């Protein structure tokens, strides 16, 4: 398992953070995702053999937001 921080474009509301978190947690290969509204960051634990960072970014994009950078 790998861990990554996704820095999201500024979230406009807590519900948006919850939506992104739900989408990430339902994405195959993601073990756990926590999205923090106040910092606009997502901490994601994932299986790099099942999913790539580009796929995580695509999952976030489905919610109407984008990942500005990763760490």
PQR file of N, CA, C, O and H, with PARSE charges and radii, in Angstrom:
ATOM      1  N   UNK A   1       0.841  -1.190   0.000 -0.4000 1.5000
ATOM      2  CA  UNK A   1       0.000   0.000   0.000 -0.0000 2.0000
ATOM      3  C   UNK A   1       0.877   1.241   0.000  0.5500 1.7000
ATOM      4  O   UNK A   1       1.921   1.294   0.650 -0.5500 1.4000
ATOM      5  N   UNK A   2       0.424   2.230  -0.743 -0.4000 1.5000
ATOM      6  CA  UNK A   2       1.098   3.521  -0.795 -0.0000 2.0000
ATOM      7  C   UNK A   2       0.165   4.585  -0.234  0.5500 1.7000
ATOM      8  O   UNK A   2      -1.053   4.412  -0.196 -0.5500 1.4000
ATOM      9  H   UNK A   2      -0.425   2.187  -1.270  0.4000 1.0000
ATOM     10  N   UNK A   3       0.763   5.685   0.199 -0.4000 1.5000
ATOM     11  CA  UNK A   3      -0.012   6.828   0.668 -0.0000 2.0000
ATOM     12  C   UNK A   3       0.381   8.046  -0.145  0.5500 1.7000
ATOM     13  O   UNK A   3       1.543   8.220  -0.514 -0.5500 1.4000
ATOM     14  H   UNK A   3       1.752   5.826   0.168  0.4000 1.0000
ATOM     15  N   UNK A   4      -0.602   8.882  -0.416 -0.4000 1.5000
ATOM     16  CA  UNK A   4      -0.364  10.104  -1.180 -0.0000 2.0000
ATOM     17  C   UNK A   4      -1.280  11.196  -0.654  0.5500 1.7000
ATOM     18  O   UNK A   4      -2.373  10.922  -0.158 -0.5500 1.4000
ATOM     19  H   UNK A   4      -1.546   8.740  -0.117  0.4000 1.0000
ATOM     20  N   UNK A   5      -0.819  12.439  -0.769 -0.4000 1.5000
ATOM     21  CA  UNK A   5      -1.654  13.602  -0.463 -0.0000 2.0000
ATOM     22  C   UNK A   5      -2.029  14.248  -1.782  0.5500 1.7000
ATOM     23  O   UNK A   5      -1.175  14.543  -2.618 -0.5500 1.4000
ATOM     24  H   UNK A   5       0.069  12.661  -1.173  0.4000 1.0000
ATOM     25  N   UNK A   6      -3.311  14.459  -1.947 -0.4000 1.5000
ATOM     26  CA  UNK A   6      -3.812  15.163  -3.131 -0.0000 2.0000
ATOM     27  C   UNK A   6      -4.220  16.560  -2.683  0.5500 1.7000
ATOM     28  O   UNK A   6      -5.076  16.718  -1.814 -0.5500 1.4000
ATOM     29  H   UNK A   6      -4.004  14.220  -1.268  0.4000 1.0000
ATOM     30  N   UNK A   7      -3.611  17.555  -3.274 -0.4000 1.5000
ATOM     31  CA  UNK A   7      -3.961  18.938  -2.979 -0.0000 2.0000
ATOM     32  C   UNK A   7      -5.010  19.353  -3.993  0.5500 1.7000
ATOM     33  O   UNK A   7      -4.730  19.439  -5.189 -0.5500 1.4000
ATOM     34  H   UNK A   7      -2.914  17.426  -3.980  0.4000 1.0000
ATOM     35  N   UNK A   8      -6.213  19.609  -3.514 -0.4000 1.5000
ATOM     36  CA  UNK A   8      -7.356  19.889  -4.377 -0.0000 2.0000
ATOM     37  C   UNK A   8      -7.535  21.385  -4.580  0.5500 1.7000
ATOM     38  O   UNK A   8      -7.090  22.195  -3.768 -0.5500 1.4000
ATOM     39  H   UNK A   8      -6.440  19.539  -2.543  0.4000 1.0000
ATOM     40  N   UNK A   9      -8.204  21.741  -5.693 -0.4000 1.5000
ATOM     41  CA  UNK A   9      -8.561  23.150  -5.831 -0.0000 2.0000
ATOM     42  C   UNK A   9      -9.466  23.486  -4.658  0.5500 1.7000
ATOM     43  O   UNK A   9     -10.092  22.596  -4.083 -0.5500 1.4000
ATOM     44  H   UNK A   9      -8.567  21.082  -6.353  0.4000 1.0000
ATOM     45  N   UNK A  10      -9.540  24.729  -4.307 -0.4000 1.5000
ATOM     46  CA  UNK A  10     -10.254  25.139  -3.099 -0.0000 2.0000
ATOM     47  C   UNK A  10     -11.678  24.597  -3.072  0.5500 1.7000
ATOM     48  O   UNK A  10     -12.466  24.818  -3.992 -0.5500 1.4000
ATOM     49  H   UNK A  10      -9.032  25.452  -4.774  0.4000 1.0000
ATOM     50  N   UNK A  11     -11.983  23.888  -2.001 -0.4000 1.5000
ATOM     51  CA  UNK A  11     -13.319  23.306  -1.857 -0.0000 2.0000
ATOM     52  C   UNK A  11     -14.287  24.389  -1.383  0.5500 1.7000
ATOM     53  O   UNK A  11     -13.946  25.201  -0.522 -0.5500 1.4000
ATOM     54  H   UNK A  11     -11.343  23.709  -1.254  0.4000 1.0000
ATOM     55  N   UNK A  12     -15.480  24.398  -1.941 -0.4000 1.5000
ATOM     56  CA  UNK A  12     -16.437  25.448  -1.625 -0.0000 2.0000
ATOM     57  C   UNK A  12     -17.348  25.115  -0.442  0.5500 1.7000
ATOM     58  O   UNK A  12     -17.990  26.003   0.119 -0.5500 1.4000
ATOM     59  H   UNK A  12     -15.757  23.739  -2.641  0.4000 1.0000
ATOM     60  N   UNK A  13     -17.404  23.831  -0.061 -0.4000 1.5000
ATOM     61  CA  UNK A  13     -18.280  23.471   1.052 -0.0000 2.0000
ATOM     62  C   UNK A  13     -17.907  22.090   1.608  0.5500 1.7000
ATOM     63  O   UNK A  13     -17.270  21.292   0.922 -0.5500 1.4000
ATOM     64  H   UNK A  13     -16.883  23.109  -0.517  0.4000 1.0000
ATOM     65  N   UNK A  14     -18.309  21.818   2.849 -0.4000 1.5000
ATOM     66  CA  UNK A  14     -18.026  20.498   3.434 -0.0000 2.0000
ATOM     67  C   UNK A  14     -18.682  19.354   2.657  0.5500 1.7000
ATOM     68  O   UNK A  14     -18.137  18.252   2.592 -0.5500 1.4000
ATOM     69  H   UNK A  14     -18.827  22.467   3.407  0.4000 1.0000
ATOM     70  N   UNK A  15     -19.841  19.613   2.073 -0.4000 1.5000
ATOM     71  CA  UNK A  15     -20.517  18.572   1.292 -0.0000 2.0000
ATOM     72  C   UNK A  15     -19.688  18.161   0.079  0.5500 1.7000
ATOM     73  O   UNK A  15     -19.692  16.996  -0.320 -0.5500 1.4000
ATOM     74  H   UNK A  15     -20.284  20.508   2.125  0.4000 1.0000
ATOM     75  N   UNK A  16     -18.981  19.119  -0.498 -0.4000 1.5000
ATOM     76  CA  UNK A  16     -18.116  18.813  -1.641 -0.0000 2.0000
ATOM     77  C   UNK A  16     -16.985  17.887  -1.213  0.5500 1.7000
ATOM     78  O   UNK A  16     -16.640  16.945  -1.926 -0.5500 1.4000
ATOM     79  H   UNK A  16     -18.977  20.065  -0.173  0.4000 1.0000
ATOM     80  N   UNK A  17     -16.418  18.157  -0.059 -0.4000 1.5000
ATOM     81  CA  UNK A  17     -15.354  17.297   0.475 -0.0000 2.0000
ATOM     82  C   UNK A  17     -15.892  15.893   0.711  0.5500 1.7000
ATOM     83  O   UNK A  17     -15.216  14.908   0.413 -0.5500 1.4000
ATOM     84  H   UNK A  17     -16.698  18.922   0.521  0.4000 1.0000
ATOM     85  N   UNK A  18     -17.104  15.800   1.246 -0.4000 1.5000
ATOM     86  CA  UNK A  18     -17.712  14.487   1.491 -0.0000 2.0000
ATOM     87  C   UNK A  18     -17.951  13.743   0.181  0.5500 1.7000
ATOM     88  O   UNK A  18     -17.747  12.531   0.107 -0.5500 1.4000
ATOM     89  H   UNK A  18     -17.653  16.600   1.488  0.4000 1.0000
ATOM     90  N   UNK A  19     -18.380  14.459  -0.841 -0.4000 1.5000
ATOM     91  CA  UNK A  19     -18.637  13.842  -2.145 -0.0000 2.0000
ATOM     92  C   UNK A  19     -17.346  13.267  -2.726  0.5500 1.7000
ATOM     93  O   UNK A  19     -17.331  12.137  -3.215 -0.5500 1.4000
ATOM     94  H   UNK A  19     -18.546  15.443  -0.780  0.4000 1.0000
ATOM     95  N   UNK A  20     -16.262  14.047  -2.674 -0.4000 1.5000
ATOM     96  CA  UNK A  20     -14.972  13.580  -3.188 -0.0000 2.0000
ATOM     97  C   UNK A  20     -14.505  12.364  -2.395  0.5500 1.7000
ATOM     98  O   UNK A  20     -14.024  11.388  -2.972 -0.5500 1.4000
ATOM     99  H   UNK A  20     -16.275  14.965  -2.277  0.4000 1.0000
ATOM    100  N   UNK A  21     -14.646  12.423  -1.081 -0.4000 1.5000
ATOM    101  CA  UNK A  21     -14.238  11.306  -0.225 -0.0000 2.0000
ATOM    102  C   UNK A  21     -15.008  10.039  -0.579  0.5500 1.7000
ATOM    103  O   UNK A  21     -14.422   8.960  -0.663 -0.5500 1.4000
ATOM    104  H   UNK A  21     -15.037  13.216  -0.612  0.4000 1.0000
ATOM    105  N   UNK A  22     -16.305  10.161  -0.784 -0.4000 1.5000
ATOM    106  CA  UNK A  22     -17.120   8.996  -1.131 -0.0000 2.0000
ATOM    107  C   UNK A  22     -16.697   8.397  -2.462  0.5500 1.7000
ATOM    108  O   UNK A  22     -16.594   7.178  -2.597 -0.5500 1.4000
ATOM    109  H   UNK A  22     -16.782  11.038  -0.716  0.4000 1.0000
ATOM    110  N   UNK A  23     -16.452   9.261  -3.449 -0.4000 1.5000
ATOM    111  CA  UNK A  23     -16.045   8.774  -4.773 -0.0000 2.0000
ATOM    112  C   UNK A  23     -14.697   8.057  -4.676  0.5500 1.7000
ATOM    113  O   UNK A  23     -14.529   6.973  -5.235 -0.5500 1.4000
ATOM    114  H   UNK A  23     -16.536  10.251  -3.340  0.4000 1.0000
ATOM    115  N   UNK A  24     -13.749   8.651  -3.979 -0.4000 1.5000
ATOM    116  CA  UNK A  24     -12.434   8.015  -3.841 -0.0000 2.0000
ATOM    117  C   UNK A  24     -12.539   6.677  -3.118  0.5500 1.7000
ATOM    118  O   UNK A  24     -11.924   5.694  -3.532 -0.5500 1.4000
ATOM    119  H   UNK A  24     -13.885   9.532  -3.525  0.4000 1.0000
ATOM    120  N   UNK A  25     -13.315   6.639  -2.044 -0.4000 1.5000
ATOM    121  CA  UNK A  25     -13.440   5.397  -1.276 -0.0000 2.0000
ATOM    122  C   UNK A  25     -14.133   4.284  -2.052  0.5500 1.7000
ATOM    123  O   UNK A  25     -13.949   3.108  -1.736 -0.5500 1.4000
ATOM    124  H   UNK A  25     -13.814   7.438  -1.708  0.4000 1.0000
ATOM    125  N   UNK A  26     -14.927   4.634  -3.062 -0.4000 1.5000
ATOM    126  CA  UNK A  26     -15.593   3.630  -3.891 -0.0000 2.0000
ATOM    127  C   UNK A  26     -14.746   3.214  -5.097  0.5500 1.7000
ATOM    128  O   UNK A  26     -15.117   2.303  -5.837 -0.5500 1.4000
ATOM    129  H   UNK A  26     -15.077   5.589  -3.318  0.4000 1.0000
ATOM    130  N   UNK A  27     -13.612   3.882  -5.289 -0.4000 1.5000
ATOM    131  CA  UNK A  27     -12.742   3.597  -6.427 -0.0000 2.0000
ATOM    132  C   UNK A  27     -11.913   2.354  -6.147  0.5500 1.7000
ATOM    133  O   UNK A  27     -11.271   2.240  -5.103 -0.5500 1.4000
ATOM    134  H   UNK A  27     -13.310   4.622  -4.688  0.4000 1.0000
ATOM    135  N   UNK A  28     -11.936   1.417  -7.102 -0.4000 1.5000
ATOM    136  CA  UNK A  28     -11.192   0.169  -6.923 -0.0000 2.0000
ATOM    137  C   UNK A  28      -9.707   0.466  -6.741  0.5500 1.7000
ATOM    138  O   UNK A  28      -9.118   1.239  -7.496 -0.5500 1.4000
ATOM    139  H   UNK A  28     -12.458   1.509  -7.950  0.4000 1.0000
ATOM    140  N   UNK A  29      -9.119  -0.154  -5.736 -0.4000 1.5000
ATOM    141  CA  UNK A  29      -7.702   0.030  -5.446 -0.0000 2.0000
ATOM    142  C   UNK A  29      -7.445   1.009  -4.312  0.5500 1.7000
ATOM    143  O   UNK A  29      -6.335   1.067  -3.782 -0.5500 1.4000
ATOM    144  H   UNK A  29      -9.598  -0.782  -5.123  0.4000 1.0000
ATOM    145  N   UNK A  30      -8.466   1.782  -3.932 -0.4000 1.5000
ATOM    146  CA  UNK A  30      -8.327   2.717  -2.816 -0.0000 2.0000
ATOM    147  C   UNK A  30      -8.726   1.998  -1.542  0.5500 1.7000
ATOM    148  O   UNK A  30      -9.838   1.484  -1.421 -0.5500 1.4000
ATOM    149  H   UNK A  30      -9.367   1.734  -4.363  0.4000 1.0000
ATOM    150  N   UNK A  31      -7.800   1.971  -0.593 -0.4000 1.5000
ATOM    151  CA  UNK A  31      -8.098   1.350   0.699 -0.0000 2.0000
ATOM    152  C   UNK A  31      -8.833   2.338   1.593  0.5500 1.7000
ATOM    153  O   UNK A  31      -9.820   1.985   2.239 -0.5500 1.4000
ATOM    154  H   UNK A  31      -6.897   2.389  -0.691  0.4000 1.0000
ATOM    155  N   UNK A  32      -8.344   3.597   1.628 -0.4000 1.5000
ATOM    156  CA  UNK A  32      -8.972   4.599   2.488 -0.0000 2.0000
ATOM    157  C   UNK A  32      -8.652   5.988   1.966  0.5500 1.7000
ATOM    158  O   UNK A  32      -7.525   6.264   1.554 -0.5500 1.4000
ATOM    159  H   UNK A  32      -7.543   3.884   1.103  0.4000 1.0000
ATOM    160  N   UNK A  33      -9.651   6.857   1.987 -0.4000 1.5000
ATOM    161  CA  UNK A  33      -9.465   8.261   1.606 -0.0000 2.0000
ATOM    162  C   UNK A  33     -10.141   9.143   2.642  0.5500 1.7000
ATOM    163  O   UNK A  33     -11.277   8.897   3.047 -0.5500 1.4000
ATOM    164  H   UNK A  33     -10.567   6.632   2.321  0.4000 1.0000
ATOM    165  N   UNK A  34      -9.420  10.173   3.061 -0.4000 1.5000
ATOM    166  CA  UNK A  34      -9.947  11.181   3.976 -0.0000 2.0000
ATOM    167  C   UNK A  34      -9.755  12.538   3.319  0.5500 1.7000
ATOM    168  O   UNK A  34      -8.631  12.922   2.996 -0.5500 1.4000
ATOM    169  H   UNK A  34      -8.497  10.373   2.731  0.4000 1.0000
ATOM    170  N   UNK A  35     -10.849  13.264   3.121 -0.4000 1.5000
ATOM    171  CA  UNK A  35     -10.780  14.586   2.502 -0.0000 2.0000
ATOM    172  C   UNK A  35     -11.105  15.618   3.573  0.5500 1.7000
ATOM    173  O   UNK A  35     -12.103  15.511   4.285 -0.5500 1.4000
ATOM    174  H   UNK A  35     -11.762  12.952   3.384  0.4000 1.0000
ATOM    175  N   UNK A  36     -10.242  16.613   3.665 -0.4000 1.5000
ATOM    176  CA  UNK A  36     -10.388  17.657   4.686 -0.0000 2.0000
ATOM    177  C   UNK A  36     -10.782  18.968   4.015  0.5500 1.7000
ATOM    178  O   UNK A  36     -10.017  19.545   3.242 -0.5500 1.4000
ATOM    179  H   UNK A  36      -9.431  16.700   3.086  0.4000 1.0000
ATOM    180  N   UNK A  37     -11.984  19.418   4.327 -0.4000 1.5000
ATOM    181  CA  UNK A  37     -12.538  20.630   3.726 -0.0000 2.0000
ATOM    182  C   UNK A  37     -11.687  21.861   4.021  0.5500 1.7000
ATOM    183  O   UNK A  37     -11.416  22.650   3.116 -0.5500 1.4000
ATOM    184  H   UNK A  37     -12.605  18.949   4.955  0.4000 1.0000
ATOM    185  N   UNK A  38     -11.264  22.036   5.265 -0.4000 1.5000
ATOM    186  CA  UNK A  38     -10.563  23.261   5.655 -0.0000 2.0000
ATOM    187  C   UNK A  38      -9.198  23.413   4.997  0.5500 1.7000
ATOM    188  O   UNK A  38      -8.729  24.535   4.806 -0.5500 1.4000
ATOM    189  H   UNK A  38     -11.484  21.395   6.000  0.4000 1.0000
ATOM    190  N   UNK A  39      -8.552  22.299   4.648 -0.4000 1.5000
ATOM    191  CA  UNK A  39      -7.222  22.371   4.033 -0.0000 2.0000
ATOM    192  C   UNK A  39      -7.248  22.037   2.541  0.5500 1.7000
ATOM    193  O   UNK A  39      -6.238  22.193   1.855 -0.5500 1.4000
ATOM    194  H   UNK A  39      -8.933  21.388   4.803  0.4000 1.0000
ATOM    195  N   UNK A  40      -8.373  21.587   2.045 -0.4000 1.5000
ATOM    196  CA  UNK A  40      -8.518  21.159   0.638 -0.0000 2.0000
ATOM    197  C   UNK A  40      -7.496  20.085   0.283  0.5500 1.7000
ATOM    198  O   UNK A  40      -6.905  20.103  -0.796 -0.5500 1.4000
ATOM    199  H   UNK A  40      -9.194  21.460   2.602  0.4000 1.0000
ATOM    200  N   UNK A  41      -7.298  19.143   1.215 -0.4000 1.5000
ATOM    201  CA  UNK A  41      -6.358  18.044   0.995 -0.0000 2.0000
ATOM    202  C   UNK A  41      -7.079  16.711   1.161  0.5500 1.7000
ATOM    203  O   UNK A  41      -8.007  16.573   1.959 -0.5500 1.4000
ATOM    204  H   UNK A  41      -7.779  19.128   2.092  0.4000 1.0000
ATOM    205  N   UNK A  42      -6.621  15.741   0.382 -0.4000 1.5000
ATOM    206  CA  UNK A  42      -7.110  14.372   0.517 -0.0000 2.0000
ATOM    207  C   UNK A  42      -5.917  13.478   0.825  0.5500 1.7000
ATOM    208  O   UNK A  42      -4.923  13.482   0.099 -0.5500 1.4000
ATOM    209  H   UNK A  42      -5.867  15.853  -0.266  0.4000 1.0000
ATOM    210  N   UNK A  43      -6.022  12.729   1.885 -0.4000 1.5000
ATOM    211  CA  UNK A  43      -5.025  11.713   2.216 -0.0000 2.0000
ATOM    212  C   UNK A  43      -5.579  10.386   1.726  0.5500 1.7000
ATOM    213  O   UNK A  43      -6.653   9.954   2.145 -0.5500 1.4000
ATOM    214  H   UNK A  43      -6.829  12.727   2.475  0.4000 1.0000
ATOM    215  N   UNK A  44      -4.836   9.745   0.835 -0.4000 1.5000
ATOM    216  CA  UNK A  44      -5.333   8.527   0.203 -0.0000 2.0000
ATOM    217  C   UNK A  44      -4.326   7.397   0.383  0.5500 1.7000
ATOM    218  O   UNK A  44      -3.132   7.553   0.126 -0.5500 1.4000
ATOM    219  H   UNK A  44      -3.963  10.096   0.494  0.4000 1.0000
ATOM    220  N   UNK A  45      -4.838   6.260   0.831 -0.4000 1.5000
ATOM    221  CA  UNK A  45      -4.045   5.037   0.909 -0.0000 2.0000
ATOM    222  C   UNK A  45      -4.568   4.131  -0.203  0.5500 1.7000
ATOM    223  O   UNK A  45      -5.766   3.860  -0.279 -0.5500 1.4000
ATOM    224  H   UNK A  45      -5.808   6.133   1.040  0.4000 1.0000
ATOM    225  N   UNK A  46      -3.657   3.664  -1.070 -0.4000 1.5000
ATOM    226  CA  UNK A  46      -4.096   2.913  -2.239 -0.0000 2.0000
ATOM    227  C   UNK A  46      -3.105   1.823  -2.616  0.5500 1.7000
ATOM    228  O   UNK A  46      -1.944   1.846  -2.208 -0.5500 1.4000
ATOM    229  H   UNK A  46      -2.684   3.885  -1.008  0.4000 1.0000
ATOM    230  N   UNK A  47      -3.586   0.869  -3.404 -0.4000 1.5000
ATOM    231  CA  UNK A  47      -2.775  -0.239  -3.900 -0.0000 2.0000
ATOM    232  C   UNK A  47      -2.264   0.142  -5.287  0.5500 1.7000
ATOM    233  O   UNK A  47      -3.032   0.190  -6.248 -0.5500 1.4000
ATOM    234  H   UNK A  47      -4.529   0.850  -3.736  0.4000 1.0000
ATOM    235  N   UNK A  48      -0.968   0.410  -5.384 -0.4000 1.5000
ATOM    236  CA  UNK A  48      -0.391   0.876  -6.645 -0.0000 2.0000
ATOM    237  C   UNK A  48      -0.381  -0.197  -7.732  0.5500 1.7000
ATOM    238  O   UNK A  48      -0.101   0.103  -8.892 -0.5500 1.4000
ATOM    239  H   UNK A  48      -0.344   0.371  -4.604  0.4000 1.0000
ATOM    240  N   UNK A  49      -0.681  -1.437  -7.369 -0.4000 1.5000
ATOM    241  CA  UNK A  49      -0.787  -2.488  -8.377 -0.0000 2.0000
ATOM    242  C   UNK A  49      -2.171  -2.510  -9.020  0.5500 1.7000
ATOM    243  O   UNK A  49      -2.368  -3.122 -10.070 -0.5500 1.4000
ATOM    244  H   UNK A  49      -0.908  -1.681  -6.427  0.4000 1.0000
ATOM    245  N   UNK A  50      -3.133  -1.835  -8.378 -0.4000 1.5000
ATOM    246  CA  UNK A  50      -4.500  -1.815  -8.895 -0.0000 2.0000
ATOM    247  C   UNK A  50      -4.907  -0.466  -9.463  0.5500 1.7000
ATOM    248  O   UNK A  50      -5.812  -0.392 -10.294 -0.5500 1.4000
ATOM    249  H   UNK A  50      -2.973  -1.338  -7.525  0.4000 1.0000
ATOM    250  N   UNK A  51      -4.248   0.604  -9.024 -0.4000 1.5000
ATOM    251  CA  UNK A  51      -4.654   1.951  -9.449 -0.0000 2.0000
ATOM    252  C   UNK A  51      -3.427   2.854  -9.496  0.5500 1.7000
ATOM    253  O   UNK A  51      -2.485   2.696  -8.720 -0.5500 1.4000
ATOM    254  H   UNK A  51      -3.513   0.544  -8.348  0.4000 1.0000
ATOM    255  N   UNK A  52      -3.466   3.807 -10.429 -0.4000 1.5000
ATOM    256  CA  UNK A  52      -2.376   4.766 -10.580 -0.0000 2.0000
ATOM    257  C   UNK A  52      -2.847   6.144 -10.116  0.5500 1.7000
ATOM    258  O   UNK A  52      -4.046   6.389  -9.980 -0.5500 1.4000
ATOM    259  H   UNK A  52      -4.232   3.935 -11.060  0.4000 1.0000
ATOM    260  N   UNK A  53      -1.898   7.029  -9.878 -0.4000 1.5000
ATOM    261  CA  UNK A  53      -2.231   8.383  -9.435 -0.0000 2.0000
ATOM    262  C   UNK A  53      -3.133   9.079 -10.456  0.5500 1.7000
ATOM    263  O   UNK A  53      -4.042   9.819 -10.079 -0.5500 1.4000
ATOM    264  H   UNK A  53      -0.924   6.830  -9.988  0.4000 1.0000
ATOM    265  N   UNK A  54      -2.890   8.848 -11.726 -0.4000 1.5000
ATOM    266  CA  UNK A  54      -3.730   9.450 -12.769 -0.0000 2.0000
ATOM    267  C   UNK A  54      -5.196   9.032 -12.604  0.5500 1.7000
ATOM    268  O   UNK A  54      -6.104   9.819 -12.872 -0.5500 1.4000
ATOM    269  H   UNK A  54      -2.152   8.246 -12.033  0.4000 1.0000
ATOM    270  N   UNK A  55      -5.417   7.802 -12.166 -0.4000 1.5000
ATOM    271  CA  UNK A  55      -6.783   7.315 -11.948 -0.0000 2.0000
ATOM    272  C   UNK A  55      -7.427   8.005 -10.741  0.5500 1.7000
ATOM    273  O   UNK A  55      -8.631   8.265 -10.736 -0.5500 1.4000
ATOM    274  H   UNK A  55      -4.680   7.163 -11.948  0.4000 1.0000
ATOM    275  N   UNK A  56      -6.625   8.295  -9.733 -0.4000 1.5000
ATOM    276  CA  UNK A  56      -7.135   9.027  -8.567 -0.0000 2.0000
ATOM    277  C   UNK A  56      -7.576  10.430  -8.994  0.5500 1.7000
ATOM    278  O   UNK A  56      -8.619  10.923  -8.566 -0.5500 1.4000
ATOM    279  H   UNK A  56      -5.648   8.084  -9.738  0.4000 1.0000
ATOM    280  N   UNK A  57      -6.768  11.058  -9.838 -0.4000 1.5000
ATOM    281  CA  UNK A  57      -7.103  12.385 -10.341 -0.0000 2.0000
ATOM    282  C   UNK A  57      -8.390  12.352 -11.166  0.5500 1.7000
ATOM    283  O   UNK A  57      -9.209  13.266 -11.079 -0.5500 1.4000
ATOM    284  H   UNK A  57      -5.920  10.657 -10.186  0.4000 1.0000
ATOM    285  N   UNK A  58      -8.565  11.305 -11.962 -0.4000 1.5000
ATOM    286  CA  UNK A  58      -9.782  11.160 -12.764 -0.0000 2.0000
ATOM    287  C   UNK A  58     -11.005  10.993 -11.875  0.5500 1.7000
ATOM    288  O   UNK A  58     -12.071  11.533 -12.170 -0.5500 1.4000
ATOM    289  H   UNK A  58      -7.900  10.562 -12.033  0.4000 1.0000
ATOM    290  N   UNK A  59     -10.851  10.246 -10.786 -0.4000 1.5000
ATOM    291  CA  UNK A  59     -11.964  10.050  -9.850 -0.0000 2.0000
ATOM    292  C   UNK A  59     -12.373  11.384  -9.234  0.5500 1.7000
ATOM    293  O   UNK A  59     -13.564  11.664  -9.098 -0.5500 1.4000
ATOM    294  H   UNK A  59      -9.985   9.808 -10.546  0.4000 1.0000
ATOM    295  N   UNK A  60     -11.400  12.203  -8.862 -0.4000 1.5000
ATOM    296  CA  UNK A  60     -11.699  13.523  -8.314 -0.0000 2.0000
ATOM    297  C   UNK A  60     -12.382  14.390  -9.380  0.5500 1.7000
ATOM    298  O   UNK A  60     -13.326  15.119  -9.077 -0.5500 1.4000
ATOM    299  H   UNK A  60     -10.433  11.975  -8.973  0.4000 1.0000
ATOM    300  N   UNK A  61     -11.910  14.310 -10.608 -0.4000 1.5000
ATOM    301  CA  UNK A  61     -12.479  15.113 -11.696 -0.0000 2.0000
ATOM    302  C   UNK A  61     -13.956  14.805 -11.916  0.5500 1.7000
ATOM    303  O   UNK A  61     -14.711  15.684 -12.332 -0.5500 1.4000
ATOM    304  H   UNK A  61     -11.143  13.718 -10.854  0.4000 1.0000
ATOM    305  N   UNK A  62     -14.376  13.580 -11.645 -0.4000 1.5000
ATOM    306  CA  UNK A  62     -15.791  13.209 -11.797 -0.0000 2.0000
ATOM    307  C   UNK A  62     -16.690  14.032 -10.876  0.5500 1.7000
ATOM    308  O   UNK A  62     -17.885  14.172 -11.138 -0.5500 1.4000
ATOM    309  H   UNK A  62     -13.762  12.867 -11.307  0.4000 1.0000
ATOM    310  N   UNK A  63     -16.121  14.577  -9.798 -0.4000 1.5000
ATOM    311  CA  UNK A  63     -16.903  15.362  -8.840 -0.0000 2.0000
ATOM    312  C   UNK A  63     -16.943  16.841  -9.220  0.5500 1.7000
ATOM    313  O   UNK A  63     -17.622  17.634  -8.568 -0.5500 1.4000
ATOM    314  H   UNK A  63     -15.150  14.464  -9.585  0.4000 1.0000
ATOM    315  N   UNK A  64     -16.213  17.212 -10.279 -0.4000 1.5000
ATOM    316  CA  UNK A  64     -16.184  18.605 -10.703 -0.0000 2.0000
ATOM    317  C   UNK A  64     -15.007  19.385 -10.150  0.5500 1.7000
ATOM    318  O   UNK A  64     -14.896  20.588 -10.385 -0.5500 1.4000
ATOM    319  H   UNK A  64     -15.661  16.568 -10.809  0.4000 1.0000
ATOM    320  N   UNK A  65     -14.131  18.719  -9.421 -0.4000 1.5000
ATOM    321  CA  UNK A  65     -12.940  19.352  -8.860 -0.0000 2.0000
ATOM    322  C   UNK A  65     -11.704  18.772  -9.519  0.5500 1.7000
ATOM    323  O   UNK A  65     -11.781  17.778 -10.242 -0.5500 1.4000
ATOM    324  H   UNK A  65     -14.221  17.741  -9.230  0.4000 1.0000
ATOM    325  N   UNK A  66     -10.565  19.398  -9.265 -0.4000 1.5000
ATOM    326  CA  UNK A  66      -9.337  18.858  -9.821 -0.0000 2.0000
ATOM    327  C   UNK A  66      -8.235  18.836  -8.772  0.5500 1.7000
ATOM    328  O   UNK A  66      -8.270  19.572  -7.786 -0.5500 1.4000
ATOM    329  H   UNK A  66     -10.503  20.205  -8.678  0.4000 1.0000
ATOM    330  N   UNK A  67      -7.270  17.982  -9.011 -0.4000 1.5000
ATOM    331  CA  UNK A  67      -6.097  17.887  -8.144 -0.0000 2.0000
ATOM    332  C   UNK A  67      -5.071  18.877  -8.689  0.5500 1.7000
ATOM    333  O   UNK A  67      -4.673  18.790  -9.851 -0.5500 1.4000
ATOM    334  H   UNK A  67      -7.242  17.384  -9.812  0.4000 1.0000
ATOM    335  N   UNK A  68      -4.644  19.821  -7.841 -0.4000 1.5000
ATOM    336  CA  UNK A  68      -3.676  20.816  -8.269 -0.0000 2.0000
ATOM    337  C   UNK A  68      -2.255  20.275  -8.205  0.5500 1.7000
ATOM    338  O   UNK A  68      -1.423  20.603  -9.052 -0.5500 1.4000
ATOM    339  H   UNK A  68      -4.968  19.891  -6.898  0.4000 1.0000
ATOM    340  N   UNK A  69      -1.976  19.446  -7.201 -0.4000 1.5000
ATOM    341  CA  UNK A  69      -0.657  18.813  -7.088 -0.0000 2.0000
ATOM    342  C   UNK A  69      -0.751  17.642  -6.120  0.5500 1.7000
ATOM    343  O   UNK A  69      -1.744  17.473  -5.413 -0.5500 1.4000
ATOM    344  H   UNK A  69      -2.651  19.180  -6.514  0.4000 1.0000
ATOM    345  N   UNK A  70       0.299  16.844  -6.105 -0.4000 1.5000
ATOM    346  CA  UNK A  70       0.352  15.692  -5.215 -0.0000 2.0000
ATOM    347  C   UNK A  70       1.649  15.736  -4.416  0.5500 1.7000
ATOM    348  O   UNK A  70       2.595  16.444  -4.761 -0.5500 1.4000
ATOM    349  H   UNK A  70       1.107  16.981  -6.679  0.4000 1.0000
ATOM    350  N   UNK A  71       1.662  14.968  -3.354 -0.4000 1.5000
ATOM    351  CA  UNK A  71       2.871  14.853  -2.546 -0.0000 2.0000
ATOM    352  C   UNK A  71       2.936  13.472  -1.953  0.5500 1.7000
ATOM    353  O   UNK A  71       3.881  13.154  -1.230 -0.5500 1.4000
ATOM    354  H   UNK A  71       0.893  14.392  -3.074  0.4000 1.0000
TER
END
